[in-house]
Amino acid sequence: MPGCDHLEVSAALSPVPSSPGGCEDCLAKGLQVWAHLRLCTECGHVGCCDSSPDRHATEHHRDTGHPVIRSFEPGESWSWCYVDERLG
């Protein structure tokens, strides 16, 4: 199985988190309810995961086309490519 170029490129990126205290979009709505946080490796957008009510990380991908998110949870270091549906 071939590798994922998006994951390889994103491994070298270190974006500044847009909202280190939580999901940027939930906080903008005055909400603080999310399951887990995800960081867009391209721009630093912090969004909530698909187990959260609003699924802002996936919405961000759909809106921008940015391909890779990284877990923004303490102790987790995995990434996910939406385009190739690959875990890294």
Gaussian input, Z-matrix of N, CA and C with variables (Angstrom, degrees):
# hf/3-21g

backbone

0 1
 N
 C     1     B1
 C     2     B2     1     A1
 N     3     B3     2     A2     1     D1
 C     4     B4     3     A3     2     D2
 C     5     B5     4     A4     3     D3
 N     6     B6     5     A5     4     D4
 C     7     B7     6     A6     5     D5
 C     8     B8     7     A7     6     D6
 N     9     B9     8     A8     7     D7
 C    10    B10     9     A9     8     D8
 C    11    B11    10    A10     9     D9
 N    12    B12    11    A11    10    D10
 C    13    B13    12    A12    11    D11
 C    14    B14    13    A13    12    D12
 N    15    B15    14    A14    13    D13
 C    16    B16    15    A15    14    D14
 C    17    B17    16    A16    15    D15
 N    18    B18    17    A17    16    D16
 C    19    B19    18    A18    17    D17
 C    20    B20    19    A19    18    D18
 N    21    B21    20    A20    19    D19
 C    22    B22    21    A21    20    D20
 C    23    B23    22    A22    21    D21
 N    24    B24    23    A23    22    D22
 C    25    B25    24    A24    23    D23
 C    26    B26    25    A25    24    D24
 N    27    B27    26    A26    25    D25
 C    28    B28    27    A27    26    D26
 C    29    B29    28    A28    27    D27
 N    30    B30    29    A29    28    D28
 C    31    B31    30    A30    29    D29
 C    32    B32    31    A31    30    D30
 N    33    B33    32    A32    31    D31
 C    34    B34    33    A33    32    D32
 C    35    B35    34    A34    33    D33
 N    36    B36    35    A35    34    D34
 C    37    B37    36    A36    35    D35
 C    38    B38    37    A37    36    D36
 N    39    B39    38    A38    37    D37
 C    40    B40    39    A39    38    D38
 C    41    B41    40    A40    39    D39
 N    42    B42    41    A41    40    D40
 C    43    B43    42    A42    41    D41
 C    44    B44    43    A43    42    D42
 N    45    B45    44    A44    43    D43
 C    46    B46    45    A45    44    D44
 C    47    B47    46    A46    45    D45
 N    48    B48    47    A47    46    D46
 C    49    B49    48    A48    47    D47
 C    50    B50    49    A49    48    D48
 N    51    B51    50    A50    49    D49
 C    52    B52    51    A51    50    D50
 C    53    B53    52    A52    51    D51
 N    54    B54    53    A53    52    D52
 C    55    B55    54    A54    53    D53
 C    56    B56    55    A55    54    D54
 N    57    B57    56    A56    55    D55
 C    58    B58    57    A57    56    D56
 C    59    B59    58    A58    57    D57
 N    60    B60    59    A59    58    D58
 C    61    B61    60    A60    59    D59
 C    62    B62    61    A61    60    D60
 N    63    B63    62    A62    61    D61
 C    64    B64    63    A63    62    D62
 C    65    B65    64    A64    63    D63
 N    66    B66    65    A65    64    D64
 C    67    B67    66    A66    65    D65
 C    68    B68    67    A67    66    D66
 N    69    B69    68    A68    67    D67
 C    70    B70    69    A69    68    D68
 C    71    B71    70    A70    69    D69
 N    72    B72    71    A71    70    D70
 C    73    B73    72    A72    71    D71
 C    74    B74    73    A73    72    D72
 N    75    B75    74    A74    73    D73
 C    76    B76    75    A75    74    D74
 C    77    B77    76    A76    75    D75
 N    78    B78    77    A77    76    D76
 C    79    B79    78    A78    77    D77
 C    80    B80    79    A79    78    D78
 N    81    B81    80    A80    79    D79
 C    82    B82    81    A81    80    D80
 C    83    B83    82    A82    81    D81
 N    84    B84    83    A83    82    D82
 C    85    B85    84    A84    83    D83
 C    86    B86    85    A85    84    D84
 N    87    B87    86    A86    85    D85
 C    88    B88    87    A87    86    D86
 C    89    B89    88    A88    87    D87
 N    90    B90    89    A89    88    D88
 C    91    B91    90    A90    89    D89
 C    92    B92    91    A91    90    D90
 N    93    B93    92    A92    91    D91
 C    94    B94    93    A93    92    D92
 C    95    B95    94    A94    93    D93
 N    96    B96    95    A95    94    D94
 C    97    B97    96    A96    95    D95
 C    98    B98    97    A97    96    D96
 N    99    B99    98    A98    97    D97
 C   100   B100    99    A99    98    D98
 C   101   B101   100   A100    99    D99
 N   102   B102   101   A101   100   D100
 C   103   B103   102   A102   101   D101
 C   104   B104   103   A103   102   D102
 N   105   B105   104   A104   103   D103
 C   106   B106   105   A105   104   D104
 C   107   B107   106   A106   105   D105
 N   108   B108   107   A107   106   D106
 C   109   B109   108   A108   107   D107
 C   110   B110   109   A109   108   D108
 N   111   B111   110   A110   109   D109
 C   112   B112   111   A111   110   D110
 C   113   B113   112   A112   111   D111
 N   114   B114   113   A113   112   D112
 C   115   B115   114   A114   113   D113
 C   116   B116   115   A115   114   D114
 N   117   B117   116   A116   115   D115
 C   118   B118   117   A117   116   D116
 C   119   B119   118   A118   117   D117
 N   120   B120   119   A119   118   D118
 C   121   B121   120   A120   119   D119
 C   122   B122   121   A121   120   D120
 N   123   B123   122   A122   121   D121
 C   124   B124   123   A123   122   D122
 C   125   B125   124   A124   123   D123
 N   126   B126   125   A125   124   D124
 C   127   B127   126   A126   125   D125
 C   128   B128   127   A127   126   D126
 N   129   B129   128   A128   127   D127
 C   130   B130   129   A129   128   D128
 C   131   B131   130   A130   129   D129
 N   132   B132   131   A131   130   D130
 C   133   B133   132   A132   131   D131
 C   134   B134   133   A133   132   D132
 N   135   B135   134   A134   133   D133
 C   136   B136   135   A135   134   D134
 C   137   B137   136   A136   135   D135
 N   138   B138   137   A137   136   D136
 C   139   B139   138   A138   137   D137
 C   140   B140   139   A139   138   D138
 N   141   B141   140   A140   139   D139
 C   142   B142   141   A141   140   D140
 C   143   B143   142   A142   141   D141
 N   144   B144   143   A143   142   D142
 C   145   B145   144   A144   143   D143
 C   146   B146   145   A145   144   D144
 N   147   B147   146   A146   145   D145
 C   148   B148   147   A147   146   D146
 C   149   B149   148   A148   147   D147
 N   150   B150   149   A149   148   D148
 C   151   B151   150   A150   149   D149
 C   152   B152   151   A151   150   D150
 N   153   B153   152   A152   151   D151
 C   154   B154   153   A153   152   D152
 C   155   B155   154   A154   153   D153
 N   156   B156   155   A155   154   D154
 C   157   B157   156   A156   155   D155
 C   158   B158   157   A157   156   D156
 N   159   B159   158   A158   157   D157
 C   160   B160   159   A159   158   D158
 C   161   B161   160   A160   159   D159
 N   162   B162   161   A161   160   D160
 C   163   B163   162   A162   161   D161
 C   164   B164   163   A163   162   D162
 N   165   B165   164   A164   163   D163
 C   166   B166   165   A165   164   D164
 C   167   B167   166   A166   165   D165
 N   168   B168   167   A167   166   D166
 C   169   B169   168   A168   167   D167
 C   170   B170   169   A169   168   D168
 N   171   B171   170   A170   169   D169
 C   172   B172   171   A171   170   D170
 C   173   B173   172   A172   171   D171
 N   174   B174   173   A173   172   D172
 C   175   B175   174   A174   173   D173
 C   176   B176   175   A175   174   D174
 N   177   B177   176   A176   175   D175
 C   178   B178   177   A177   176   D176
 C   179   B179   178   A178   177   D177
 N   180   B180   179   A179   178   D178
 C   181   B181   180   A180   179   D179
 C   182   B182   181   A181   180   D180
 N   183   B183   182   A182   181   D181
 C   184   B184   183   A183   182   D182
 C   185   B185   184   A184   183   D183
 N   186   B186   185   A185   184   D184
 C   187   B187   186   A186   185   D185
 C   188   B188   187   A187   186   D186
 N   189   B189   188   A188   187   D187
 C   190   B190   189   A189   188   D188
 C   191   B191   190   A190   189   D189
 N   192   B192   191   A191   190   D190
 C   193   B193   192   A192   191   D191
 C   194   B194   193   A193   192   D192
 N   195   B195   194   A194   193   D193
 C   196   B196   195   A195   194   D194
 C   197   B197   196   A196   195   D195
 N   198   B198   197   A197   196   D196
 C   199   B199   198   A198   197   D197
 C   200   B200   199   A199   198   D198
 N   201   B201   200   A200   199   D199
 C   202   B202   201   A201   200   D200
 C   203   B203   202   A202   201   D201
 N   204   B204   203   A203   202   D202
 C   205   B205   204   A204   203   D203
 C   206   B206   205   A205   204   D204
 N   207   B207   206   A206   205   D205
 C   208   B208   207   A207   206   D206
 C   209   B209   208   A208   207   D207
 N   210   B210   209   A209   208   D208
 C   211   B211   210   A210   209   D209
 C   212   B212   211   A211   210   D210
 N   213   B213   212   A212   211   D211
 C   214   B214   213   A213   212   D212
 C   215   B215   214   A214   213   D213
 N   216   B216   215   A215   214   D214
 C   217   B217   216   A216   215   D215
 C   218   B218   217   A217   216   D216
 N   219   B219   218   A218   217   D217
 C   220   B220   219   A219   218   D218
 C   221   B221   220   A220   219   D219
 N   222   B222   221   A221   220   D220
 C   223   B223   222   A222   221   D221
 C   224   B224   223   A223   222   D222
 N   225   B225   224   A224   223   D223
 C   226   B226   225   A225   224   D224
 C   227   B227   226   A226   225   D225
 N   228   B228   227   A227   226   D226
 C   229   B229   228   A228   227   D227
 C   230   B230   229   A229   228   D228
 N   231   B231   230   A230   229   D229
 C   232   B232   231   A231   230   D230
 C   233   B233   232   A232   231   D231
 N   234   B234   233   A233   232   D232
 C   235   B235   234   A234   233   D233
 C   236   B236   235   A235   234   D234
 N   237   B237   236   A236   235   D235
 C   238   B238   237   A237   236   D236
 C   239   B239   238   A238   237   D237
 N   240   B240   239   A239   238   D238
 C   241   B241   240   A240   239   D239
 C   242   B242   241   A241   240   D240
 N   243   B243   242   A242   241   D241
 C   244   B244   243   A243   242   D242
 C   245   B245   244   A244   243   D243
 N   246   B246   245   A245   244   D244
 C   247   B247   246   A246   245   D245
 C   248   B248   247   A247   246   D246
 N   249   B249   248   A248   247   D247
 C   250   B250   249   A249   248   D248
 C   251   B251   250   A250   249   D249
 N   252   B252   251   A251   250   D250
 C   253   B253   252   A252   251   D251
 C   254   B254   253   A253   252   D252
 N   255   B255   254   A254   253   D253
 C   256   B256   255   A255   254   D254
 C   257   B257   256   A256   255   D255
 N   258   B258   257   A257   256   D256
 C   259   B259   258   A258   257   D257
 C   260   B260   259   A259   258   D258
 N   261   B261   260   A260   259   D259
 C   262   B262   261   A261   260   D260
 C   263   B263   262   A262   261   D261

   B1=1.4500
   B2=1.5277
   B3=1.3275
   B4=1.4633
   B5=1.5243
   B6=1.3374
   B7=1.4596
   B8=1.5177
   B9=1.2901
   B10=1.4663
   B11=1.5257
   B12=1.3282
   B13=1.4657
   B14=1.5248
   B15=1.3321
   B16=1.4678
   B17=1.5277
   B18=1.3335
   B19=1.4663
   B20=1.5156
   B21=1.3298
   B22=1.4621
   B23=1.5270
   B24=1.3191
   B25=1.4662
   B26=1.5229
   B27=1.3183
   B28=1.4718
   B29=1.5226
   B30=1.3359
   B31=1.4712
   B32=1.5245
   B33=1.3303
   B34=1.4609
   B35=1.5304
   B36=1.3213
   B37=1.4610
   B38=1.5193
   B39=1.3173
   B40=1.4706
   B41=1.5236
   B42=1.3209
   B43=1.4658
   B44=1.5287
   B45=1.3024
   B46=1.4631
   B47=1.5276
   B48=1.3409
   B49=1.4717
   B50=1.5246
   B51=1.3247
   B52=1.4604
   B53=1.5204
   B54=1.3153
   B55=1.4574
   B56=1.5269
   B57=1.3392
   B58=1.4580
   B59=1.5297
   B60=1.3337
   B61=1.4544
   B62=1.5152
   B63=1.3355
   B64=1.4607
   B65=1.5083
   B66=1.3187
   B67=1.4607
   B68=1.5299
   B69=1.3212
   B70=1.4618
   B71=1.5231
   B72=1.3207
   B73=1.4655
   B74=1.5187
   B75=1.3191
   B76=1.4736
   B77=1.5251
   B78=1.3326
   B79=1.4545
   B80=1.5301
   B81=1.3305
   B82=1.4714
   B83=1.5274
   B84=1.3265
   B85=1.4752
   B86=1.5256
   B87=1.3304
   B88=1.4500
   B89=1.5148
   B90=1.3448
   B91=1.4699
   B92=1.5228
   B93=1.3041
   B94=1.4623
   B95=1.5238
   B96=1.3303
   B97=1.4627
   B98=1.5264
   B99=1.3150
   B100=1.4600
   B101=1.5214
   B102=1.3243
   B103=1.4627
   B104=1.5266
   B105=1.3252
   B106=1.4645
   B107=1.5223
   B108=1.3166
   B109=1.4618
   B110=1.5261
   B111=1.3308
   B112=1.4590
   B113=1.5223
   B114=1.3286
   B115=1.4534
   B116=1.5235
   B117=1.3218
   B118=1.4629
   B119=1.5216
   B120=1.3277
   B121=1.4594
   B122=1.5216
   B123=1.3113
   B124=1.4605
   B125=1.5266
   B126=1.3376
   B127=1.4689
   B128=1.5307
   B129=1.3304
   B130=1.4570
   B131=1.5172
   B132=1.3383
   B133=1.4695
   B134=1.5297
   B135=1.3276
   B136=1.4662
   B137=1.5206
   B138=1.3342
   B139=1.4543
   B140=1.5132
   B141=1.3065
   B142=1.4605
   B143=1.5292
   B144=1.3262
   B145=1.4609
   B146=1.5279
   B147=1.3169
   B148=1.4641
   B149=1.5260
   B150=1.3208
   B151=1.4679
   B152=1.5249
   B153=1.3155
   B154=1.4568
   B155=1.5258
   B156=1.3332
   B157=1.4685
   B158=1.5344
   B159=1.3438
   B160=1.4660
   B161=1.5282
   B162=1.3044
   B163=1.4789
   B164=1.5245
   B165=1.3244
   B166=1.4566
   B167=1.5264
   B168=1.3273
   B169=1.4735
   B170=1.5281
   B171=1.3273
   B172=1.4665
   B173=1.5231
   B174=1.3152
   B175=1.4681
   B176=1.5274
   B177=1.3284
   B178=1.4667
   B179=1.5293
   B180=1.3212
   B181=1.4765
   B182=1.5274
   B183=1.3216
   B184=1.4775
   B185=1.5328
   B186=1.3309
   B187=1.4607
   B188=1.5332
   B189=1.3335
   B190=1.4642
   B191=1.5265
   B192=1.3371
   B193=1.4577
   B194=1.5177
   B195=1.3287
   B196=1.4653
   B197=1.5315
   B198=1.3285
   B199=1.4601
   B200=1.5247
   B201=1.3421
   B202=1.4718
   B203=1.5192
   B204=1.3291
   B205=1.4686
   B206=1.5185
   B207=1.3026
   B208=1.4620
   B209=1.5245
   B210=1.3191
   B211=1.4617
   B212=1.5247
   B213=1.3177
   B214=1.4622
   B215=1.5260
   B216=1.3282
   B217=1.4563
   B218=1.5304
   B219=1.3389
   B220=1.4636
   B221=1.5290
   B222=1.3243
   B223=1.4577
   B224=1.5186
   B225=1.3315
   B226=1.4651
   B227=1.5274
   B228=1.3380
   B229=1.4661
   B230=1.5261
   B231=1.3209
   B232=1.4597
   B233=1.5280
   B234=1.3343
   B235=1.4621
   B236=1.5189
   B237=1.3339
   B238=1.4630
   B239=1.5279
   B240=1.3222
   B241=1.4523
   B242=1.5230
   B243=1.3303
   B244=1.4603
   B245=1.5350
   B246=1.3224
   B247=1.4651
   B248=1.5294
   B249=1.3341
   B250=1.4577
   B251=1.5267
   B252=1.3382
   B253=1.4596
   B254=1.5292
   B255=1.3508
   B256=1.4641
   B257=1.5240
   B258=1.3064
   B259=1.4610
   B260=1.5204
   B261=1.2979
   B262=1.4632
   B263=1.5080
   A1=108.52
   A2=118.33
   A3=121.24
   A4=111.66
   A5=115.44
   A6=120.81
   A7=111.70
   A8=115.24
   A9=121.85
   A10=108.22
   A11=115.85
   A12=120.59
   A13=111.99
   A14=117.12
   A15=120.46
   A16=110.71
   A17=116.84
   A18=120.71
   A19=110.82
   A20=117.34
   A21=120.69
   A22=110.67
   A23=117.44
   A24=121.51
   A25=110.23
   A26=117.20
   A27=120.64
   A28=112.38
   A29=117.53
   A30=120.53
   A31=111.31
   A32=117.80
   A33=121.85
   A34=112.82
   A35=117.83
   A36=121.66
   A37=111.64
   A38=115.98
   A39=122.17
   A40=109.58
   A41=117.17
   A42=118.86
   A43=112.15
   A44=115.30
   A45=121.02
   A46=107.27
   A47=117.38
   A48=119.48
   A49=111.67
   A50=116.16
   A51=122.00
   A52=112.28
   A53=115.78
   A54=121.14
   A55=109.22
   A56=117.85
   A57=119.90
   A58=115.03
   A59=117.15
   A60=120.63
   A61=115.60
   A62=117.50
   A63=119.12
   A64=112.04
   A65=115.44
   A66=121.67
   A67=109.40
   A68=115.64
   A69=121.43
   A70=112.03
   A71=116.90
   A72=120.74
   A73=112.26
   A74=117.64
   A75=120.19
   A76=110.25
   A77=116.51
   A78=120.25
   A79=110.98
   A80=117.01
   A81=120.64
   A82=111.53
   A83=116.64
   A84=121.85
   A85=111.74
   A86=117.38
   A87=121.14
   A88=113.61
   A89=116.65
   A90=121.91
   A91=110.70
   A92=115.45
   A93=120.67
   A94=109.37
   A95=116.12
   A96=121.56
   A97=109.18
   A98=116.51
   A99=121.57
   A100=107.67
   A101=116.37
   A102=120.89
   A103=110.80
   A104=116.76
   A105=122.00
   A106=108.64
   A107=115.68
   A108=120.67
   A109=111.25
   A110=115.30
   A111=123.44
   A112=108.88
   A113=116.37
   A114=123.35
   A115=109.66
   A116=117.50
   A117=121.52
   A118=107.35
   A119=117.19
   A120=120.25
   A121=112.45
   A122=117.55
   A123=120.20
   A124=112.54
   A125=117.30
   A126=119.20
   A127=114.79
   A128=118.17
   A129=120.39
   A130=115.46
   A131=117.78
   A132=120.48
   A133=109.04
   A134=116.44
   A135=121.46
   A136=107.35
   A137=115.61
   A138=121.17
   A139=111.47
   A140=115.99
   A141=121.05
   A142=110.32
   A143=115.78
   A144=122.78
   A145=112.30
   A146=115.68
   A147=121.02
   A148=113.27
   A149=118.28
   A150=120.58
   A151=111.38
   A152=116.54
   A153=122.45
   A154=109.39
   A155=117.29
   A156=119.93
   A157=115.03
   A158=118.31
   A159=119.78
   A160=115.08
   A161=118.90
   A162=123.00
   A163=112.88
   A164=117.16
   A165=121.23
   A166=114.16
   A167=119.65
   A168=119.92
   A169=110.10
   A170=117.38
   A171=120.69
   A172=110.69
   A173=117.37
   A174=120.72
   A175=109.93
   A176=116.61
   A177=121.08
   A178=110.34
   A179=116.69
   A180=119.97
   A181=110.46
   A182=117.17
   A183=120.41
   A184=111.77
   A185=116.43
   A186=120.89
   A187=113.18
   A188=117.24
   A189=120.83
   A190=114.11
   A191=117.01
   A192=119.98
   A193=112.87
   A194=117.89
   A195=119.86
   A196=107.81
   A197=118.06
   A198=120.77
   A199=117.49
   A200=118.92
   A201=119.64
   A202=112.08
   A203=114.57
   A204=121.70
   A205=108.06
   A206=114.95
   A207=122.49
   A208=106.57
   A209=116.71
   A210=118.59
   A211=108.61
   A212=115.90
   A213=121.82
   A214=109.48
   A215=114.63
   A216=121.88
   A217=109.67
   A218=117.81
   A219=120.47
   A220=111.49
   A221=116.20
   A222=121.55
   A223=114.81
   A224=118.59
   A225=121.56
   A226=109.33
   A227=116.53
   A228=119.62
   A229=112.96
   A230=118.11
   A231=120.21
   A232=111.18
   A233=114.79
   A234=123.00
   A235=108.61
   A236=116.34
   A237=122.25
   A238=109.09
   A239=115.73
   A240=121.23
   A241=108.26
   A242=115.94
   A243=120.69
   A244=111.15
   A245=116.77
   A246=121.46
   A247=111.04
   A248=116.20
   A249=121.58
   A250=113.69
   A251=115.77
   A252=122.14
   A253=110.78
   A254=113.50
   A255=120.61
   A256=109.58
   A257=115.82
   A258=123.49
   A259=107.80
   A260=115.90
   A261=119.33
   A262=111.42
   D1=126.95
   D2=-179.48
   D3=-67.48
   D4=156.68
   D5=178.33
   D6=-73.86
   D7=176.08
   D8=179.30
   D9=-109.50
   D10=114.05
   D11=179.98
   D12=-61.30
   D13=-35.88
   D14=-179.59
   D15=-61.55
   D16=-43.95
   D17=179.75
   D18=-66.47
   D19=-38.88
   D20=-179.99
   D21=-64.17
   D22=-44.69
   D23=179.16
   D24=-65.26
   D25=-43.86
   D26=-175.04
   D27=-67.69
   D28=-24.10
   D29=-179.46
   D30=-61.21
   D31=-27.31
   D32=-179.02
   D33=-89.50
   D34=-5.83
   D35=-176.51
   D36=-91.35
   D37=141.69
   D38=177.53
   D39=-134.72
   D40=72.23
   D41=-178.18
   D42=-70.08
   D43=152.09
   D44=175.33
   D45=-78.49
   D46=125.63
   D47=179.52
   D48=-60.77
   D49=132.58
   D50=-178.74
   D51=-68.80
   D52=-28.49
   D53=-174.71
   D54=-150.11
   D55=79.88
   D56=-174.76
   D57=-61.34
   D58=-17.14
   D59=-177.67
   D60=-88.53
   D61=-1.50
   D62=-179.38
   D63=156.05
   D64=-171.93
   D65=-179.78
   D66=-65.32
   D67=120.62
   D68=-177.70
   D69=-55.66
   D70=-44.20
   D71=-175.97
   D72=-74.26
   D73=-38.77
   D74=176.74
   D75=-64.05
   D76=-45.39
   D77=-179.44
   D78=-62.25
   D79=-37.03
   D80=178.24
   D81=-64.02
   D82=-28.07
   D83=178.16
   D84=-88.52
   D85=-1.58
   D86=-177.88
   D87=82.95
   D88=15.56
   D89=-179.12
   D90=-101.20
   D91=150.95
   D92=174.49
   D93=-135.65
   D94=39.36
   D95=-177.73
   D96=-118.38
   D97=106.50
   D98=175.62
   D99=-152.22
   D100=158.61
   D101=-179.24
   D102=-87.08
   D103=-55.91
   D104=-178.35
   D105=-143.91
   D106=158.26
   D107=-177.88
   D108=-108.78
   D109=148.56
   D110=179.34
   D111=-130.49
   D112=144.07
   D113=-178.88
   D114=-112.41
   D115=126.10
   D116=174.67
   D117=-71.84
   D118=122.70
   D119=-176.53
   D120=-74.19
   D121=-13.50
   D122=-179.64
   D123=-87.10
   D124=-43.77
   D125=-173.76
   D126=-124.02
   D127=-8.46
   D128=179.01
   D129=88.44
   D130=5.60
   D131=177.45
   D132=-59.28
   D133=131.08
   D134=175.49
   D135=-102.95
   D136=120.42
   D137=-178.82
   D138=-131.68
   D139=163.26
   D140=179.44
   D141=-85.51
   D142=154.28
   D143=-174.82
   D144=-77.74
   D145=175.88
   D146=-178.56
   D147=-71.50
   D148=-10.14
   D149=173.40
   D150=-85.55
   D151=-6.46
   D152=177.75
   D153=-88.74
   D154=155.78
   D155=-176.46
   D156=-56.50
   D157=-38.90
   D158=-173.21
   D159=-101.87
   D160=-11.03
   D161=174.42
   D162=50.03
   D163=50.66
   D164=-173.26
   D165=-69.32
   D166=-28.26
   D167=178.22
   D168=-64.10
   D169=-45.59
   D170=178.52
   D171=-67.79
   D172=-38.14
   D173=177.25
   D174=-60.93
   D175=-40.57
   D176=177.97
   D177=-61.18
   D178=-43.58
   D179=177.18
   D180=-59.96
   D181=-47.42
   D182=-179.53
   D183=-60.77
   D184=-39.56
   D185=-177.36
   D186=-74.36
   D187=-33.43
   D188=-172.40
   D189=-109.60
   D190=-25.42
   D191=-173.91
   D192=81.64
   D193=2.59
   D194=177.51
   D195=-63.15
   D196=125.09
   D197=-166.36
   D198=-82.05
   D199=-27.39
   D200=-168.43
   D201=-125.28
   D202=136.70
   D203=169.98
   D204=-116.22
   D205=157.25
   D206=175.86
   D207=-124.75
   D208=145.91
   D209=175.50
   D210=-60.17
   D211=138.15
   D212=177.23
   D213=-112.24
   D214=27.57
   D215=179.04
   D216=-100.23
   D217=140.51
   D218=178.34
   D219=-56.04
   D220=134.34
   D221=176.02
   D222=82.65
   D223=-2.03
   D224=179.08
   D225=-109.00
   D226=141.73
   D227=-176.47
   D228=-134.70
   D229=19.18
   D230=-177.82
   D231=-87.80
   D232=160.61
   D233=176.49
   D234=-128.47
   D235=160.95
   D236=178.41
   D237=-136.50
   D238=131.15
   D239=175.45
   D240=-100.26
   D241=116.32
   D242=178.70
   D243=-67.15
   D244=-37.41
   D245=-175.06
   D246=-64.93
   D247=-51.10
   D248=-176.63
   D249=-95.83
   D250=-2.43
   D251=-177.70
   D252=49.63
   D253=55.60
   D254=-177.38
   D255=-127.16
   D256=141.88
   D257=175.48
   D258=-93.73
   D259=138.86
   D260=179.73
   D261=-130.93

